[in-house]
Structure formats: C-alpha cells, structure tokens
Amino acid sequence: MNRGQVAASQRLTTSQANRPTGRLTLVHNSSPRLPELDALRGLMLLGMTLTHLPTRASLYAYQPLGFVAWAEGFVLVSALLTGRIYGTLLQYKSLCAVLKRLWLRGTKLYAYHLGLLAVAFTVVAAIAADTQQPALQGLLDFYLAHRAQAIISAVFLLYAPPLLDILPMYIFFLILTPLFLYVGQRCGWKFVVTPSALLWLAAQFGVRGAVYGFFVERVGLSIPLRNLGAFDVYAWQLLWIFGLWVGTGASTQLLHWLSSLWAIVLACLVAATFFMLRYQLIFVTHPVDQGNAWVLFDKWQLGVLRLLNFLAFGILFNALRPYIARRLAWGPLVLLGKSSLEIFCIHVLFCFAALSLVGDGATAPLTYQVAIVTISLLGLYASAYLRGKPKIQRSIARSVVFVSPSE
C-alpha cells in the first residue's frame, strides 16, 4: 500500500469513527461570509444598474427611500465583508500574507479597470465620434479633447470618466486596507476611526479642492477637477473605515448602543422625515435644493445629513436583520453579491452598450427600454452564475466527505 492509500485509509477510518450512524459526514468549513450581506450587496448592484441604464427605470431606482443612493450601501457592505474576512485572517496569518492577498485582489481589479478603459477609449469613443451622441460625448469629453493625456492619467488612476470613477477609489481603499486592519487590531481602532472622521470633516470644508489647487500650482496638473472622478475620496473613506471597523467585530459597544430601543425609534423618525423630504410629501418646493443648504445632502461629498439618513437605515436594517435574513438571502442575489466587483464591471459594459444604442434614453421607445433592462439583468445573473459555478463545485467537494455504507 502506497503513501496516498495509507492517508486515504486513515481519513476514512477517522470519518467512520466520528460519525454516529449516518452515511454522510458533513464537514463545514467555518466562513466569515454572511449570505444576507452578500445578497444585500447584490441588491445594491441591481439598484446601481437600474440607475445607470438610460431608461425610465433610473427615475425610480435612484434614491428610492430617501437621500441615500446604492453606492453608499455598496461601499459600506463591501468594507464590512472585507473587514470580516481579512480581519479574521489577520488574526491567524501574518501581515505580509494579508497584504499579498489584498494586493492581488487590487491588482485584479486594476486589470478590470484597464479593460473597461480600453473599451471606453476605443469602441465607445469611436461610436461617440461617429454618431455625435451627446450622452457618449459627455461621458468621454476630456478623452476626446486630450487623448494622450487622458490615457496616461487614467492608467495612473487620476482621470476617471463617469461610470468608471468608483473602481479607482475602491482599489485605493483596498490597497490601504492591510494598514488599516493592522493598526486597528494592534494599536486600537481609535487610531484609525478618529483620523478618518477628521478627514471626512475636512472634506466638508473643501480639502479636496485645496489639495487639487496645490498640485495645479506646484506640479502643473491640467486635468479639470470634475474629470478626477465625482466621488470625494477624502469623504468616502469614512464609509470604508467604518465598514472595516464593524466587520472586524471591534465596534461591539457602538453596535449595542445602536441596537437599543431609543436608537431604533429615532432611526424610524429620521428615516420617515427624509423620505418625506425626498418625495416632497409636505413641501411644494424642495426645501433643501435651493442653494448652499444642499451641500448637507450632497452625495459626492457625503454631506452630514446624508450620513444621518444612511445611519438611520443602517440601524433599521440591523434591527430587522434577524427577521429578514433568510428571505433576503435569495440565491440569485447571493451569487451577484459574491462576484460583486466583477459584476459591477460587466454592468458598466451593458451601460456602454445601452448609451450607444439609445443615448440618454429620453426618446427611446418603451419596448427598447424594457429590452435593455431585461437583457442587462439577465446578463448580470448569467455572468454571476457562470463565475460562481466552479466555486460552488469546489466548495461542495471540500465540505462534503462521502463515507460508503458499512457492510
């Protein structure tokens, strides 16, 4: 009997000794993933897809519950899962091991981003030049005017056209995540969360514009600020840091406070108030979309009232999670969530195709719009299914050890 047969015999003997009476022994590998959170991220992807597609569906998909968009939830849940998975890994592995895995993930996303840029700068740009479609020209206005500079700056994650501005931010956060996790676990999360909150506060007073002005003056940066991406990284990092903190389980006391009855009651009142403001159920004209006050609700800068609205939804979701977890963890949504970043890139391709076909969709026939939404959603699910199928098979192979019936 060779060495492989001896090892197999030992595993079989151990399995037979440990089983009570059944024919199957299930060995469950403990995983820090939660299906309902993957499903929630999948739901966010569907919401972003419906928002970005040039159809009437975008009118109903954008901020349906208040002054909170799908992007905020997507970033926070992604950070929460990242903290949950890699925070656990850092407890058993070295920082170098975690650094390697996260940087490999970041490198893969960077490759995806370059692929999307290649499609945008070749196929989409050619269609824009040929059709003079305003929606496509607005998407690539800086590239169409300064091609060489746009390509070089996009490779260095500086130039970020619309639809392609969330991945550079995500890659930047992902690369810095090992540092955040290491400092948080070794020195205390107050040394991560407090500077993050102060940086968000500085963003509310225009630190991004000040830094941009510095580089324009000292380095000669000539890319317009609006072409550096709509998201203010100095503000959005707060969502990522908070998600990592919660995901690692270090925010127990805070979650205890947010789970209290008074917090839930206040969250209901806040969510209801912002919902009414969003749909103008009380006021004839929008009370906050009238000037300087709108910065408090600003999406790209994560205004303070927007964060308050988002916090209220987070409290309510946490309170309802035990009751909706099983219903939320629907198979297709879980599949989308597990491959969320890859599916996000595919959704951008569907948006490119739709913009090339119908422009901004203002005059597109209803049948075209229905077809665009249907084909896009089915395409996203098919992509998630094909990508997830090998993983499911490998997971089953690792988790289930079959023991033949005893004679």
N, C-alpha and C positions, 0 to 999 in steps of 0.2 A: 504493500500500500504506500503510495507516494505521499508527499507532504500535503498537497492540496486535498487528497482524500481524507487524511487524518484530521485536518482542520474542519472539513465539512462534517465529518462524523462527530467531532466534538461539539460543533454548533447544533447539530441535530439532537445529540444527547442532552445538551443543556436546555434546548427548547422543549423536549419531551418531559424533562424533569420539572420544568417550571409551569407547564400547562396543567390545569385542573382536570378537565375531562373532555374538552372540545377538540375539534380537528384543526382549528386555526388558532395561531397565536399572533396577536396584533402588537407590534412594537411601534408605539407612537413617538416620533421624534418631536420633542418639545420645540415649538416655534414661537418667536415673539410676535409674529404677524397676527392680526385680528381680522377675520373675514369682513366684519361690518365696516372696518376702516378702509379696507381695500375697495369695498363696494361704494363707500362714500366718495372715495377718490374717483371711481368710475363714473359716479353720478355727476361729479364736478366736470369731468371730461365731456360728458354728453351736453351739459349746460354750456360749456365754452364752445363746443362745436356748433350748437344751435345759435349761439350768439354771434359767432364769426361768419357763418354761412350767409351769403347775401340773399336772404329770403325774409318773408314777413315773420317767420318764427323768431327772428332775432329781437323783434319788438317785445315779445312776451317772455323770452328766455333771459333777457338782460335784467339783472337785479329784480327778480320777481317778488321777493319778500321784504325788501327794504333797501337801504343803501349799502348793500353787500353784494359783490359780484362773485362769480365762481372762482376767479383766480385767487382770491384771498383764502378760500377754503382749500383749494388745491395745494397751495404753497404750505399752509399750516399742516394739513394732514400728511403731506409728503415729508415734512420735517419731523412730525410726530413719529411716523413709521421709521424714518431714518434713525432717530434717536433711540427708538425701541430696539431696533435690530443691531445697530452698530454700538450703541451704548452697552448692550448686553455683551457683545463680542469683545469690547474693550476690557471687560472685567476678567476675561479668561485669556485674551491674546495680548500681544504687545502693541504699542502704539504704531510701530512700523507695519505690523500686519493689517491693522485697521486702515492706516494711511494708504497702503498698497491697494486694498480692495476699493476704497472710496475713490482714489485717483484713477483706478482702472475704469470705474463707473463713469467718472467725469470725462475721461478720455473717450469712452464710447459715445457719450452724449455730445462731445465736441465733434466727433466724426459725423454724427447725425446732423448736427448743426451745419457743418460744412456741406453736407449733401443737400440740405434744404437751400442753402445759399447758392449752390451750383445750379439747382433747378430754377431758383428765382432770377439769377443773373443771366441765364441762357434762355430757357424756354419761355418763362413768364415775361422777361424783358423783350424778347423778340415779338411776342404777341402784343405787348403794350405798344411797341414801336409801329407794328403793322396796322393795328386796329385803332390806335389813338384812344383806347378805352380810358376814360378819366380815373376809374377805380384802380386800374393797374398802374397807371402813371403816377397816381398819388402814393401808391404802395412803394414804388421804386424811384421816386423823384430825384433823390440825391445820387443814386447809382446812374440814372440816365444822364445826369448832368456831369458827373465826375466819376467815370467808370474805374479808372486805375486806383484812385484814392479810396473809392468805396470798397473795392476788393481787398486792398491791403488792410484797411481799418476794420473791415468785417472779419478778416482772419484773426485779428488781434482782439476780437470781441468788443470793438468800440462802436462801429456803425451797426445799428440794429434796426432794420426796417420793421414796420408794423407786422404782427403775427410772428415775427422772428426775434422778439425782444425779451421773451420770458426765459428762453433757454440759456442765453449768456448769463443772466442773473442767477439762474439755478445752478449752472456749472460753477460759478464763482462761489456760491454758498457751499456747494458740495465739496469743493477743494479745501475750504477753510473748516469744514465740519470736524475733522480729526483734532484740530487745535481746540475748537470749542468744547468737544467732549472731554479731551484730556484735562484742560484747565478746570472744567466744571466738576469732574469727578475727583481730581487730585487736590484742587485748591478751594473748591466751593463754587456753586453756581452764581453766587452774588457777584463774583469777579467776571462773569460773562453777561448776566442779565442786566446788571446796573449800567455798564458802558453801552450796552445795546439800547437801553431805554434813553440814555442821554443822547446817543447818536440819532435816534428817532426824533427826539425833541429838537435837536439842531436842524434836522431836515425840515421841520415845520417852519423854520425861520430862514430857509433858503441856502443851506450849506452846500447843496449840490451846485447851485448857480455860482456860488463863491469859488468853489474848487474848479469849476469849469472856466471861470474868468481867469483864475491863476494860470491854468495851463494854456489858455489862449494867449495870455500876455508873455509868459516865460518860454513856452515851448513852440508857440505858433500853431496850436491846434485850430484847424479851419473847418471842422465838421460842426454844423449847427447843433445846438443843444438838443433840439427836438429829434434829431437823427441818431442820437446816442441811446435811444430807447425811451419809451414812455414811462417805464417804471423807475421810480426814485429808489435806487438801491439802499441809500442811507436810511430810508424809512422802512422799506420792506424787509430788511434784515431782522427787524424786531419780530416779525411773524415766524421767521425761520428759527431764531434763537429760542423763542418761547416754545415752539413746537419741539425742539430738541430737549429742552428742559422738562417738559411734560412727558415726552416719550421715554426718557431715561428713568422716570419714576421719582425724580428728585423734588417734585413740587407737591408732595403729599399734603402739606399743611394748606397750601393755597387751594388745592382741589377740594379739601374738606370745607373750607370757607365757601367756595363757590357752589358746593352741593347742599348748603344749608337752605332752610325753607325761605328765609328772608331774601337770600340771593335769587332764588327761583322766582319769587313773587316780583321782585324788582326787575328781573330779566323779562318777565311777561309784560310788565308795564312799558319798559323801554322798547321792546320789540314791537308792541302794538302801536306805540307813538310813532316810531319811524316808519312803520308800514303805512299809517295814515298819511304821513308827510309824503311818502313816496308816491302814493296814488291820489294825493290831493283830495282826500275824502272830506276834509274840513275846510281847507282854504281854496279859494277860487283860483288864485295865482300862487305859484310855488313860493313859499315864504323864505327859502334859503337860496334859491337860484337867482338872486338879484344883485350879486356883487361880491364884495370881499368875504361875506359870510360863507360863501360856497367852499372856500378852502378847508373849512372844518369837515366837509363831507367828501373832499377830493379823493378820488380812487388812487391816482398815481403817487400821491404824496402820503396816503394813508392818514387822512385827517382824523382828529381826535374823536369827533362824533361818529365817524365811520367805524373806528375801532370799538367804540362803545356799543354800536349796533352789532358788530361782529361778536363781541364778548357776550352779549345777551343771547345770541343764537348758540354760542358755544355752551353756555350754562344750560340752556334748554335741551340741547342735544345730549349733554352729559346726564341730565336728569331722566330723559326718555330712553336712553340707550338700552337699559335692561329690558324694556318692553318692545323695542323695535329692532333689536339687533338681528334676530332670526329672520324677520321679514325683510330687513334691509339687505341682508347678505344673500341676495339673489345671484345665481350663478353667472349670468352674463355681466352683471356689474362688477362682480369679484374678478372675473377674467380681465375686464378692462382696467380695473384698478391695479392689478398685479403687473401689468405691462404698460402702466400709465404714461411713462415718458416716451416710449416707442409709439404708442397710440397717439399721443399728442403730436408727434412729428407727422404721422400719417394724416391726422386731421388737417394739418396745415396744407398738405398736398391736395386734399379734397377742396379746401378753401381756394387754393390757387386755381384749380380746375373750374370751380363754380364762378369765380370772378372773371375768368377768361371767357366763360360761356355767356353770362348774363350781366356782367358789370356789377353795379351796386344792387341790382335786382329790383330797382324801382318800377321798371316797366315789364318785368318778366311775367309771362303767363302763369297762372296758378298751377297748372299741370307741371310746368318746368320746376317751380319751387318745390312742389311735393316730391317730384322725382329726385331733385338734388338732396333734399333732406333724407329721403328713404335710402337712396344709394349710398350716401355718406355714412349713415348709421349702420347699415348692413355691412359696409366695407370695414368700418372700425371693429365691429364684432367679429367678422371673419378673420381679420388680422390678429386680433387678440386670441381667438380660438386656435389658429394655426401656430401662433407663437407659444401658447400655453400648453398645447397638447403634449409635446415631448416632455415638458416639465412634469405634467400630471403623471405620465407613464413612469418617469424616473422616481417620482415621489412614492407611487404605489409600490414600485419594486423595492424601495428602501424601507417602507413602512410595514409591509406585509410579508411575513415569513410563513410559508406553507409547510405544514407538517403532515405527512401522509398518515392515514388511519392505521392504527395498530391492528395487527392480526389477532 
